[in-house]
Amino acid sequence: MKQVVQNYKSGELAVLDVPVPGCKPGGVLVRTAYSLISTGTELMKVSEAGMSMLGKARSRPDQVAKVVQSVAANGVPATYRKVMGKLDSYTPLGYSLCGVVEQVGTGIDDVKAGDLVACAGNEHALHAELNWVPKNLYTRVPDGLAPRHAAFGTVGSIAMQGVRRGEPQLGDVALVIGLGLIGQLVVQLLAASGVRVVGADPDPVRCELAERLGAAACGDPASTAVEAAVAELTGGHGADQVYLAAGGGSNQPVELAARLCRDRGRVVDIGKCRLDLPWNAYYEKELDVRFSRSYGPGRYDPEYELDGRDYPIGYVRWTERRNLACFLDLVAHGRVDVEPLVSHIADFDDAVETYRRLKDGELKAVAVLFRYPDHVGEGEAEAPAVAVPAVRRDGRAPAPTRPVKTPVRLAFVGAGNYATSMLLPHLAQREGVALSAVVTTTALSAANAKRKFGFAEATTDLDAVLGDPSIDAVFVVTRHSSHAELTRRALLAGKAVFVEKPLALTEDELAGVLAAVEESGNDRLQVGFNRRFAPLLQEARKRFGARTGPASLRYLVNAGRLQHGSWYLQQGTEGSRFAGEGGHFIDTASWLLGADPVSVYAVATSGNEDLQAVLRYPDGSTATISYVTTGAPGFPKETLDLVADGKVLRLDDFVRAAVYDGRRKRWVGSRLPRARDKGQNAELAAFIKAVRTGGPMPVPVESLVATTAATLAVQAGLAGGAPVTLARAR
C-alpha cells in the first residue's frame, strides 16, 4: 500500500510503498476514502522539516531540553547518534480520515466489514491507503453523510473540545482569533450553540467565509473593526469567551484577548500560538486561561486510546470518541457545514505536489482533502454529475445573407413584458436595425407589438419567418419551456439567435441545441446574460485589476415573492425560478472569475423558498450565490462582493460600486437610481455588431453551455443533497 511520509532531517516528502498493517485485536483495518490535511498543524511540521538544524532547535525548545538531558545521562556521541537516527527516519503525516472497514479485529462488535467510519489519531488516521485504528479512535458515520465531510471528524472534535472548555451559554458573545480551519469550525459550533460570534483574522477571504457561516462580524485584528463589533454586541463589557485558534510567533492574539475579554471572562487556547501573557492585563480582569487538549478526554492516555478502556459516562461525559460522534451528527443534520471549507480535493497520488503548493503559497486553502483510488462503491456512491457537452461544429460557417451596408433585419418570437420593456425599446431606435417580423401565438399581441415598435410584419407563422432569407437574426423571448426547441429550429434555419435565459431546462434540451450547432455548423448564438455588460460592473472589474490568488465571491439576489398566478410559478412546465434566472448570476460570477465552474453544491431552506449555491472553480476560487425570496422588498435586489489578493470589489444593485485596496477605497463609481443599467443596451449593441460584421459572438458558446450546465447542476444538487461535478465531454 501507499503512504505519505516525511524525512524530518532532509525535509523530503514522499509517497512510499509500505506493508499493509496487521489487523490487531481491539481495532479495525480501514481502507481510506478521504483524509484531511490539517493546513495548520501539518504545514507547520512540513515547514519545520525544511529548516536548518538551528532553526529546528529554535522551533522545538521542548525537544532541545530532552537532548540536553540525554547528553547528561548518555554522553554526546550516544545522544548524537540517537538524535540523528531519529531525524533521518521517515515519519507519517495525517490524523483525520474517513474510510471503509475492511477487516475487524477480535473483541470488536460495534462495526462490521463494509461500514463507513471516521477515524482519528496521528498514529492511526494517517495519509495512507490502509490504517489500523483502535476502538476508541473511530466511530460509525451517520447515514447520508458524505465521506469527504466525515473526514473532518478529528479537526471537528478539536474545535468542539475547545468550545466545551469555554463553557458557552445561550446569548453569550465570543471572540474567535484566527479563522483557519479550526477557527471556522469553532465559529459554527458557537453559532449553533446560540452564541453571537466575532471573528478576527488578517485575511479578508477568511473573514468573509466566517460571516457566511454564522459569525456576526469579522475583521482584521489590527483594525478597530473587531473591537467595535465586540463593544456593540456586549454594550462595552467585552466578550464572555475568547478562543485562540491562531498560530505563529506573534503575541498579538493573547494581547487582543486580554483587551477584548470581559472581567472574569475565559480565554481558551486551542491553537499553538505564543503565550506571553501580559500579567497586568490578565490579573486586573482575573481572566480564566484554559487550555484545550486536542480531541478531548482520553487524548494521550494509552489505556484509553490503545487498550480501548472507555471512561464511564457518568464521570466523563465527553471523550475523544463521543466528541467525534457528536461532531459528525451535527454535520449530518446541517448544524455545521464543512463543504464551504473544502478549498481543494487532490488525488492521493498527487500528495507531494499538493504539499509543495501549500507550502509555497501557490495553493491558498482552508481545508484540503486527499481522495483515494477505488473508494467509490466502498461506502460512497459515485458523485452525481451534470454533463457539460462539447461544442462541435462541422466546419461549415453559415454565409452572411445580409448585403453590406443594409440594415440588420431582426425577427422576434414572443413579445411579452421583458421583450417590450427591456429589449425592444433599445432596438426600435437603433440605427442600422430593421424590425422585420414579430411572431406570437395570439394575433392581438403581435398586432400590438407591430403598432408600438414599428415591425414591418406581425404574424403567427413561425415557419414562414424562419424560411425568410432576408432575416438575419431571431430573438427568442417566449416562456422558458420553449427556448431550447425554438433556438434549435432557428439555428438549423441558419439564423443568428439571441435567446433570453434560460437556454435549456434539461440536459436533453441542451444536447438538442448543440446537436443543431453540429448539424448546421451555425454557432451564432447569444443567451441574454446581460450583467457582464453592465457599464458600472465592467469599470469596477477593470479597476480591480488582475489577480494572482484564488478569489471568494458572494452574490446575494433578493428576488422577492412573485404575484399569485405568475407563470414563473408553473414549475412543472417552466422549471423553477432559479432554473429561469440563475444563469444570470452564474454567468456574472464566471465572467468576474475568468473561468467556468467545475462543481456545484446547493442547499435550500424548507420548501426550497431560498437557496444557496456554492460554485467551485479550477484555481480554487469559489462563488456563493444566495437566491432568496423571503427578504425585505426595500432591500436592493442584487449585491455582490469579490475578494482576492487583499482587494475587495463591491457592487450595490448596479447603482454604486467600489474597489477597496488595503485600508482605503481606491475607486468609487455611482449612477443615479433612475440610471440603473444592468447591461441590456450594451449586450444588444455587441450582438448586433457581431451579426453585422460576421465577427465572433459576444460570449463564446462554450461559456454559454457551461453556465447552463451549472444552472442545471444547482437543481440536481438540491434534489440529490450532494455536490455535483460538472463533467466536461472531450
Salt bridges, closest charged atoms under 4 A:
GLU42 OE1 - HIS127 NE2 2.97
ASP62 OD2 - ARG60 NH2 3.04
GLU102 OE1 - ARG31 NE 2.77
ASP110 OD2 - ARG321 NH2 2.52
ASP115 OD1 - LYS112 NZ 3.23
ASP115 OD2 - ARG140 NE 3.97
GLU167 OE2 - ARG290 NH1 2.75
GLU208 OE2 - ARG212 NE 3.38
GLU208 OE2 - ARG554 NE 3.96
GLU227 OE1 - ARG259 NE 3.69
ASP240 OD1 - ARG262 NE 2.68
ASP263 OD2 - ARG264 NH1 2.73
ASP276 OD2 - ARG274 NE 2.66
GLU286 OE1 - ARG264 NH2 3.09
ASP288 OD2 - ARG290 NE 2.96
GLU303 OE1 - ARG309 NH1 3.33
GLU305 OE2 - ARG299 NH1 3.07
ASP310 OD2 - ARG322 NH2 2.95
ASP329 OD1 - HIS333 ND1 3.30
GLU339 OE1 - ARG148 NE 3.32
GLU339 OE1 - HIS149 NE2 2.64
ASP347 OD1 - ARG371 NH2 3.13
ASP349 OD1 - LYS2 NZ 3.72
GLU353 OE2 - ARG356 NH2 2.59
ASP360 OD2 - ARG356 NH1 2.99
GLU362 OE1 - ARG356 NH2 3.07
GLU362 OE2 - ARG357 NE 3.39
GLU380 OE2 - ARG148 NH1 3.85
GLU380 OE1 - HIS375 NE2 3.01
ASP394 OD2 - ARG396 NE 2.54
ASP463 OD1 - ARG489 NH2 2.29
GLU485 OE2 - ARG488 NH2 2.95
ASP523 OD2 - ARG393 NE 2.48
GLU539 OE2 - ARG543 NE 2.75
ASP587 OD1 - ARG532 NH2 2.73
GLU609 OE2 - ARG561 NH1 2.72
ASP619 OD2 - ARG547 NH1 2.89
GLU638 OE2 - ARG531 NH2 2.47
GLU638 OE2 - LYS678 NZ 3.38
ASP641 OD2 - ARG554 NH2 2.99
ASP641 OD2 - ARG650 NH1 2.78
ASP652 OD1 - ARG650 NE 3.07
ASP653 OD2 - ARG676 NH2 3.33
ASP661 OD2 - ARG666 NH1 3.16
GLU702 OE2 - ARG393 NH2 3.23
